[in-house]
Amino acid sequence: MPKYFAYGSNLYMPQVQERCPSMQALGKVYIQDYALSFPRLSKMWGGKGVASIIPEPQNIAHGFLYHLSEDDLLVMDRIEGTDSGAYIRERVTVHHTECPDLTRTECWTYFGVPQDGAPFFPSLKYINRIISGAEMHDLPKDYIETLKKWKKD
Protein backbone atom coordinates (compact mmCIF):
# COMPACT_ATOMS: atom_id res chain seq x y z
CA MET A 1 0.00 0.00 0.00
CA PRO A 2 1.33 3.45 -0.82
CA LYS A 3 2.17 5.85 2.00
CA TYR A 4 0.86 9.42 1.94
CA PHE A 5 2.12 12.46 3.89
CA ALA A 6 -0.72 14.83 4.85
CA TYR A 7 0.06 18.35 6.07
CA GLY A 8 -3.07 20.37 5.20
CA SER A 9 -6.80 19.71 5.50
CA ASN A 10 -6.13 15.97 5.12
CA LEU A 11 -4.69 16.03 8.62
CA TYR A 12 -8.35 16.01 9.64
CA MET A 13 -9.04 12.29 9.85
CA PRO A 14 -12.81 12.35 9.15
CA GLN A 15 -12.04 14.05 5.82
CA VAL A 16 -9.44 11.45 4.84
CA GLN A 17 -11.68 8.57 5.95
CA GLU A 18 -14.51 9.89 3.80
CA ARG A 19 -12.25 10.32 0.78
CA CYS A 20 -10.19 7.16 1.29
CA PRO A 21 -12.14 4.47 3.14
CA SER A 22 -9.28 1.96 3.13
CA MET A 23 -6.78 4.36 4.71
CA GLN A 24 -4.76 3.30 7.71
CA ALA A 25 -3.22 5.79 10.13
CA LEU A 26 0.53 5.29 10.63
CA GLY A 27 1.74 8.16 12.79
CA LYS A 28 3.18 11.64 13.20
CA VAL A 29 5.93 12.68 10.83
CA TYR A 30 7.72 15.80 9.67
CA ILE A 31 9.65 16.92 6.63
CA GLN A 32 12.84 18.92 6.96
CA ASP A 33 13.61 22.09 5.02
CA TYR A 34 9.96 22.75 4.13
CA ALA A 35 7.31 25.13 5.44
CA LEU A 36 3.55 25.26 5.13
CA SER A 37 2.26 27.88 2.73
CA PHE A 38 -0.98 28.71 0.92
CA PRO A 39 0.04 29.23 -2.73
CA ARG A 40 -3.28 28.51 -4.44
CA LEU A 41 -6.83 29.83 -4.37
CA SER A 42 -9.70 27.36 -4.17
CA LYS A 43 -13.35 27.81 -5.19
CA MET A 44 -14.22 24.91 -2.88
CA TRP A 45 -12.85 26.91 0.06
CA GLY A 46 -14.51 30.22 -0.76
CA GLY A 47 -11.87 31.56 -3.13
CA LYS A 48 -9.28 31.57 -0.34
CA GLY A 49 -5.85 29.97 -0.01
CA VAL A 50 -5.19 26.25 0.19
CA ALA A 51 -2.11 24.52 1.56
CA SER A 52 1.11 23.26 0.12
CA ILE A 53 4.59 22.82 1.46
CA ILE A 54 7.39 24.89 0.00
CA PRO A 55 11.15 24.50 0.26
CA GLU A 56 12.47 26.56 3.16
CA PRO A 57 15.89 25.73 4.59
CA GLN A 58 16.08 25.04 8.33
CA ASN A 59 12.31 24.82 8.68
CA ILE A 60 10.09 21.84 9.49
CA ALA A 61 6.58 21.05 8.27
CA HIS A 62 4.71 18.62 10.51
CA GLY A 63 2.06 16.20 9.36
CA PHE A 64 0.70 12.69 9.49
CA LEU A 65 1.46 9.53 7.53
CA TYR A 66 -1.29 7.29 6.13
CA HIS A 67 -1.37 4.06 4.16
CA LEU A 68 -3.74 4.36 1.19
CA SER A 69 -4.85 1.80 -1.35
CA GLU A 70 -3.86 2.36 -4.98
CA ASP A 71 -7.51 3.22 -5.70
CA ASP A 72 -7.59 5.75 -2.87
CA LEU A 73 -4.40 7.34 -4.14
CA LEU A 74 -6.10 7.86 -7.51
CA VAL A 75 -9.06 9.42 -5.69
CA MET A 76 -6.63 11.79 -3.96
CA ASP A 77 -5.08 12.67 -7.33
CA ARG A 78 -8.52 13.68 -8.60
CA ILE A 79 -9.40 15.66 -5.46
CA GLU A 80 -6.03 17.44 -5.43
CA GLY A 81 -6.38 18.34 -9.11
CA THR A 82 -3.31 16.65 -10.54
CA ASP A 83 -5.06 16.38 -13.93
CA SER A 84 -5.62 20.15 -14.06
CA GLY A 85 -2.11 21.00 -12.90
CA ALA A 86 -3.21 22.48 -9.55
CA TYR A 87 -1.13 20.01 -7.56
CA ILE A 88 1.70 17.64 -8.41
CA ARG A 89 2.14 14.33 -6.59
CA GLU A 90 5.80 13.62 -5.76
CA ARG A 91 7.87 11.32 -3.56
CA VAL A 92 9.38 12.81 -0.41
CA THR A 93 11.21 11.51 2.63
CA VAL A 94 9.62 12.15 6.01
CA HIS A 95 10.99 11.58 9.50
CA HIS A 96 9.01 9.80 12.19
CA THR A 97 8.32 11.80 15.31
CA GLU A 98 7.81 8.88 17.68
CA CYS A 99 9.20 5.72 16.05
CA PRO A 100 12.97 5.52 16.39
CA ASP A 101 12.98 2.22 14.46
CA LEU A 102 11.46 3.96 11.44
CA THR A 103 13.43 7.16 11.36
CA ARG A 104 12.78 7.89 7.68
CA THR A 105 10.09 6.85 5.22
CA GLU A 106 9.65 7.55 1.55
CA CYS A 107 6.06 8.46 0.67
CA TRP A 108 3.82 10.47 -1.63
CA THR A 109 2.66 14.01 -1.02
CA TYR A 110 1.15 16.82 -3.07
CA PHE A 111 2.77 20.12 -3.98
CA GLY A 112 0.54 23.03 -4.97
CA VAL A 113 1.60 24.88 -8.10
CA PRO A 114 1.84 28.53 -6.95
CA GLN A 115 -0.46 31.13 -8.46
CA ASP A 116 0.42 34.79 -8.98
CA GLY A 117 0.09 36.79 -5.76
CA ALA A 118 0.79 33.84 -3.44
CA PRO A 119 0.70 33.24 -0.57
CA PHE A 120 -2.99 33.72 0.16
CA PHE A 121 -4.76 33.61 3.49
CA PRO A 122 -6.95 30.51 3.94
CA SER A 123 -10.60 30.70 4.90
CA LEU A 124 -11.32 30.45 8.60
CA LYS A 125 -13.11 27.12 8.03
CA TYR A 126 -10.13 25.70 6.12
CA ILE A 127 -7.42 26.74 8.60
CA ASN A 128 -9.61 25.53 11.48
CA ARG A 129 -9.83 22.14 9.77
CA ILE A 130 -6.03 21.98 9.53
CA ILE A 131 -5.68 23.05 13.18
CA SER A 132 -8.28 20.46 14.27
CA GLY A 133 -6.35 17.76 12.41
CA ALA A 134 -3.06 18.90 13.93
CA GLU A 135 -4.61 18.79 17.41
CA MET A 136 -6.23 15.41 16.69
CA HIS A 137 -2.78 14.00 15.91
CA ASP A 138 -1.12 15.84 18.79
CA LEU A 139 1.35 17.67 16.57
CA PRO A 140 3.79 19.97 18.40
CA LYS A 141 2.11 22.87 20.19
CA ASP A 142 4.49 25.44 18.71
CA TYR A 143 3.56 24.21 15.23
CA ILE A 144 -0.14 24.54 16.03
CA GLU A 145 0.53 28.10 17.22
CA THR A 146 2.22 28.80 13.87
CA LEU A 147 -0.89 27.48 12.09
CA LYS A 148 -3.08 29.83 14.12
CA LYS A 149 -1.10 32.80 12.77
CA TRP A 150 -2.71 32.10 9.38
CA LYS A 151 -6.16 32.91 10.78
CA LYS A 152 -7.58 36.02 9.17
CA ASP A 153 -11.24 36.49 8.28
C-alpha positions, 0 to 999 in steps of 0.5 A, a space after each residue: 500500500 502506498 504511503 501518503 504524507 498529509 500536512 493540510 486539511 487531510 490532517 483532519 481524519 474524518 475528511 481522509 476517511 470519507 475520501 479514502 475508506 481503506 486508509 490506515 493511520 501510521 503516525 506523526 511525521 515531519 519533513 525537513 527544510 519545508 514550510 507550510 504555505 498557501 500558494 493557491 486559491 480554491 473555489 471549494 474553500 470560498 476563493 481563499 488559499 489552500 495549503 502546500 509545502 514549500 522548500 524553506 531551509 532550516 524549517 520543518 513542516 509537521 504532518 501525518 502519515 497514512 497508508 492508502 490503497 492504490 484506488 484511494 491514491 487515484 481518488 486523492 489525485 482527482 481531489 487534489 487536481 493533478 489532472 488540471 495542474 493544480 497540484 503535483 504528486 511527488 515522492 518525499 522523505 519524512 521523518 518519524 516523530 515517535 518511532 525511532 525504528 522507522 526514522 525515515 520513510 519515503 512516501 507520496 505528497 502533493 505540492 501546490 503549483 503557486 499562483 500569482 500573488 501567493 501566498 494567500 490567506 486561507 478561509 477560517 473554516 479551512 485553517 480551522 480544519 487543519 488546526 483540528 487535524 493537527 490537534 487530533 494527531 497531537 502535533 507539536 504545540 508550537 507548530 499549532 501556534 504557527 498554524 493559528 497565525 494564518 487565521 484572518 477572516 
